[in-house]
Amino acid sequence: MRSSNPLACARRCVSALVAIAALGGCAQHGNVPLPFGRATDRVGYVDLERVVEVHPLHSQLDVMQAQIMLLSGQAQNAPPPQTPAQAAALDKMQADLAAVQRNFEDEMNRRRAYYEQREAASVAALQAQFSGTSAPLGQRYGEQAQRLQQDALKAFGDYQKQLYDADAAHLRDLSRGLQREVAGKLEARRSQLEKQETDYQITLAKQSQTQRLNLKAKLEDLNLSADERAQATSQLQNIETREEAMVNALKSKDNADLRAYEDRLQRDAAARFNAARTTAMTQTSQKLQARQKAANETLRTQLSGIGSEYQKQLANVNKKLEDNPASRGQMAKIHDENQSQYAADFSKAFAAYQTTRKQLVVKYSTAAGMQFQDNVELETEAQAIAGQRRDLYGKILEDVQSHISDVARDAGVAIVFTQVRGSGSAVDLTDQVEKALAAMPSPTSTPSSAPPPGSKA
């Protein structure tokens, strides 16, 4: 749905508008000659700027240009706030104005999207009637495309699950195998250490065997005094305590060594497991990427196929609609209705938007005790005047070209240049065109209905 956006115009800077207004229309006539179809080789020349200035409406161009310059001056030379309170009020006003503008633009975007969708739905329903189907062509194509995408996603998901399940089973088996390996090595080391402890205990017993036997034999002597018996008993007990301590020290050392050995085994197993898991993940990722690429290419080919068929059907239906006067009228009616309703909504919302902006300016000007201005409003006025000036300049050029044509025809000139004099034999028609334009009736009213710059609507 085609629609203009006044906000886009309102946001252009005034200085750019002034430049456009001053130059508008001139470039269209550059160095291109104006042919008048005479069977002659005579060439003419007209000073376009001179003859334009003679046109009765040219004074209105100057008036409009002055209005644009005045608006530009107002926008660029607004009095600055004098106190912190005025500065704060100005900042708050600018923030509120920006928020109002955003809200207006968002609402217009929503309205535009609504009417575009409504028009598209009406056109689709009309296309469905001519295609002989119960559902719009676009809907059928969308459903087919959605099914293809869903099938592709399901197939990819199934393949992904298959790879993940295989990786999980492989890593689970690997983990169990590594733990069995660790347990086996740990049990072998424990058995080795226990045997060493037993051998050490036997060695100590052998070393103290003679002393122990002598002490036991001494204790069997019934003639031992109490002191001697206590001394022999203590010596025997010391041998057993010493040997037990030495064996326990060895066991403590072996237990520490066994724990360190188990830690090394577990860390080695974890490193091997992580390496295998990284490899599996990398390989799985590569497989998934390859499958995704292949699936995308397949899906793209399938969508292209049904898309081409859809375009053919759509072109055929559109041709039927265009060839049928009744349907062509319905299409135009659908567009015009949506366009006019959007335009009505826009005009109503834009009027409310402008009113709100003016109310905010009044509110904060009153609070600050100084007159603030809305630069967007000034720019909108300048843009409107610039547009009217371009239109007026275009009308002046039409009149000028018409008079150039008449003068050239009377003078037997086939081609007229408006910015270069052509060959040395070119006939200068400027004075004759000026006289013809000066003879035009003076305008009774100006085409511009814009209020004086800065005035309140």
N, C-alpha and C positions, 0 to 999 in steps of 0.2 A: 504494500500500500504506500503510495507516494505522498509525502507530507513535508512541509517546510518546518523549520525550527527557529522561531524568532529568538530564542535564547542564544543560539549560535551567533546570531548577528549582534546581540546585545553585549556579548563578551569580547568583541573585537575592540581594539583600542581606537580612540577618536583620531589620533594622528594618522593612522592607516586609512581611516575613512576619508580624511581630508585629501590625502594623496590620491585615493581612488576617484574621489569626486572631481578633483582638478584635472585628472588625466583621462577620465572615463570616455570611451568612444573614439578618441583620436587615433589610437593604435589600429583600429579596425580599417582605416583607410590608407595607412602607410604609404608605400610607394606604388601601390597597385593602381594602374590606370583605369579609367571608367570608359568602357567601349560603348558606342551608341549605334553600331551596326550600319554606318553609312559606307557606301562604296566609294571611299576617298582615302587618300593617304595623309590628309591634313591632321596635324596634332595640335592640341590646345593645352593651355595651362591655366589653373585657377589657384590663387592663394587661399587655401581653405580657411585659415585662421581669420583672415580679413573678412571674408564673406559671412562667416559664422557670426562675427561681431556685429554685422549689419542686421541680422535677423531680428525681427521685433521682439522675440521672446528671449533674446540674449541677456537682457537686463535681469531677467528672473534667475538666470544661472548665477549672476554675481550676487544677487540677494541670498540665494541658497548657500553659496559658498561662504558668505559672511556669517550666516547662521551657523554653519558647521564650524567655522573658526571660533565663533563666540562660545559654542558648546565645548570646544576643545580647550579654550582658555579657562572656562569655568571648572572643567575636570582637572586641569593641571595646576590651577592657582587657588584651590580651596583654602580658606584661612585655617591655619593650624590651631589646635586647642592651646589655650593659654595656661590652664591649671591642671594639676594631676586628676582632679575630678572630671574635667572635660575630656582629658585623654582617655580615662577609664570608660567614660560613657561612649566615646567614639569607638573604642575597641569592642565594647559589648554590642554596639549597634552593628558593626561590621560582622561580628560573629553571628548575630541573629539574622542579618540579611543573607549571609552565606548559607545558614541552615534552611531559611525559607527557600532559597534558590535550589538547594539540593533536594528538598522535599518536592518542589514543583517539578523538577526534572525527573525524579524517580516516578512520580505519579503519571507524568506524561509518557514515560517509557512503558509503564504498565498499561496505560490506556492504548498506546500504539500497538503493543504486543497483543492485547485483547482483540482489537479490531482486525489486525493482520491474521490472527488465528481464526477469527470468525469468518473472515472473507475466504481464507483458504479452505475452511470446512464447507462453506457454501459452494465453492467452485468444485471441490472434491465430490460433493453430492451430485452436482450437475454432470460431472465427468462420469460418475457411476451410472447415471441414467443412460448416457450415450454408449457406454461400454457394455451394457447388458448384464452387469453384475450387481449383486445386492450390496457389496461393500465397496468403498472408494478404492481406486487403484493404489493409492499411496498406502492405505491400510493393509491391503493384501501383500504388497511388497514388504512392508514393515514386519508383518507376521512371518513371512517366509524368511526374511533376514534374521529375525529373532530366533526362529527354530534352528537355522543353521548355526547361529552363534551358541545357542544352548547345547546343541549336539557337539559342537567343537569343544566347549567348556567341559562337558561331561566326559568326553573321550580323553581330554587332557588330564582331568581330575582322576580318572580311573588309572591312567598310565602313571601318574604321579604317586598314587597310593600303592601301586604295584612296586615301584622302585623303593618307596619308603619302607614298605613291609619287608622287601628283600634285604635292604640295608639293616633294618632292625634285627632280623633273624641272624644275619651274618655277624653283626656286632655282639649279639647275645651269645652265640656259639663261641666267638673269639674270647669274650669275657670269661665264660665258664672254663675254656681251655687254659687261659692264662692263670686263673685261680687254682686249677688242678696242678699246673706246673709249679706254681709258687708253693702250694701245700706239699707237693712231693719233695722239692728241694729243701724245704724247711724241715720236714720230717727226717730226711737223710742227715742233715746237719745236727739235728737234735740227738739222733741215735749215735752219731759219731762222738758228740760231746759227752753223752751219758757213759759211753764205753770208756772214754778217756778219764772220766771222773772215777769210774769203778777201778780202772787200772791204777790210778793214783792212790786210791784208798788202800788197795792191796799192797802197793809198794810201801806205803807208810807203815802198814801192819807188819810187814816183813822186817822193816828196819828196826822196829821197836819190839820184835818178838822175843829176843833173848832177854832184854831188860824186863819185859813184862813177866816172862816165865820165872825169872829169878825172884822177882818181887812176890809173885804168887806162892812160890816154894817157901820163901821166908815167912810168909804169913801163915803157912801150915805148921810152923814150929810152935809147939805149945809152950815152950820156955821163954818166948819173947815177952819182954816187959811191955807194959802198956804204952810207954813212950815210943819204943821201937816199932810196935805194931801200928801206932797212929802215923808214924813217919813213913812206913812202907805203904800203908793204905793211901796216904796223900800223894806219894810219888806215882803210884799206879793210876790214881785218878787224874793226875796232871798229864800223864802220857795220853790217856783217852781224850781229855779236853783239848790238848794241843792238836792231836790228829783230827778231831772233829772240826776245829776251827780252820785248819788248813784245807780240809775237804770243802767246808762251807765257802771259804774264800774262792776256791776254784769254781765252785758252782755259781757263785755270784758273777764272777768274771765271764763264765760261759753263758749265763743268762743274758748279760749285757751284749755279748757278742752275737747271741742268737737274735736278740731284738734288732740290733743294727743290721744283721744279715736279712732279716724279714723286711725291714724298712727298705733296704736296697732292692730286694726282689719286688716289693709292691710298687716302688717308684719306676722300676724298669718295666713292669707289666703295664702300669698306667701310661707310660710314654709310648709303648708299643700299641696300646689300645687307642690312644689319642691320634697317633699317626695313621692307624688303619681307619679310624673314623673320619679324619680329615680327607684322606684319599677317597673314601667312599662318598663323602659329601661332595667333593670336587667332581668326581665322575658322574654322580647323580645330577649335579647342577648342569654339567655339560650336556648330558643326555636330555634333560628337561629343556634347556635352551634350544637344542637342535630340534626337539619335538615341537616346541612352541613356534619356532621359525617355520617349520614345515606346515604346521597347522594353520598359521597365519597366511601363508602363501595359498594353501588350499582354500581357506575361507575367503580370501581376497578374490580368487578365481571364481568361486561359487557366487559370491555377491556381485562380481562384475557380470557374470552371466545373467542372473536374474535382474540386475540393474539395467542391462542392455535391453532385455525383453520388456521391462517396465517402461523404459524410455520410448521404445517402439510403440507400445500400447498407448502411452500417454500422448505421443505425437499424433497417432491415428485419431484418438478421441478428440484432441484439441483441434485437429483439422476439421472433424465433423462439426464441432462446436462453432468454429470460425465460418464454415461454409453455410451454416444454418442461420438465417437472419433472426429467427426467434431466440435461439440460444445465445447468439452474439449479443442480442439486446439484453438478455438476462444477465450475461457476464458483465456488461457495462453497468447495468442497474445495480448489481451486487457491489461492484467497486464504488460506484458513485454514492450509494447509500452509506457504506462504511466510511468512505472518505468524508462525506458531509457530516456524519455523526461524530467522527473524530475531530473534525474541524470545529464543530459546535462545542464539544467538550473542551477542546484546547482554548477556544476564545473565552469561554466561561471561566476556566481555570486561570488563564493568563490575566484576565481582568481582576480576579480575586487576588492573584499573586502581586500584581502591580499595586492594588489597594493596600495590601498588607505591607509592602515595602514602604509606601508613603506614610502609613500609620507608624511604622517603626522609626522613620526619620523624624516625624513630628514628636513622637514620644521621647526620644533621646535628645532631640534639640531642646525640648522644654526642660528636661531634667538637667541638661548641661548649661542652660542659659545662653546658648549660642546656636546659630543656624547651621546644622549639618546638611550635607547634600549626598544624594545617591548617585554615584558615578555611573552605575549600570543604567539608571534611568536616562542620564545625560547621553550616554553612548547609544542607547536605543533610539533616542530622538535624533541624534546625529546620523545614525544608520538609516533611519526612515527618510530623512531629508536627502541623504546621499543617494538613496534609491530613486527618489523623485527627480533629483537632478540628472541622474543617468537617463531616466526615461525621457525627460525634457530634452536633453542633449541629443538623444536618439531621434526624437521628433524633428529637432532643428536640422539634423543631418539629412533626414529624409526630404525635408523641404528644400534644402540646399542642393541635394543631388537632383531633385526634380527640376529645379531652375537651371542647374548646369546642363542638364539634358536638353531643355528647351533652347537655351542659348546656343549650345553646340550644334544642335540640329539646324537652327536658323543660319549659323555661320558655316555650315558644311564641314564641321569638324567631326572626325570619327572617334578619336581617342583623346581624353582629357586627363592630364596628370594633376594631382592636387598637392604634391610635396616636392616634385622635381620639375624643372622647366622643360625637360625633354630636349630635343635637338634645337639648334639655333633658329629654326624656322617655325617653332611652336608659337601659336597665336595666344596672346594673353587675353583671356576672357573675364578676368577678375572684375573689371569695372562694369561690364554689362550684367554680370550676375549680381553685383552689389545693387545696381539700379533696380533689377527685377525684385530682389528681396526687399529693398526699401519701399517698394510700391505695395507690399503686402499690407493688409489692414492691421492696425494695432490691436493687441489682445485686450479684451474687456475685463478679464479677471485672471488671477494667477492660479496655476494648477496646484500649488502647494497649500495644504490646509493645516500644516503643522503650526502649533501655538508658538508664541515667542519663546526663545530658549530660556529655560529656568522657570517658566510660568507653571502654575498648578492647574492640573486638569479638572 
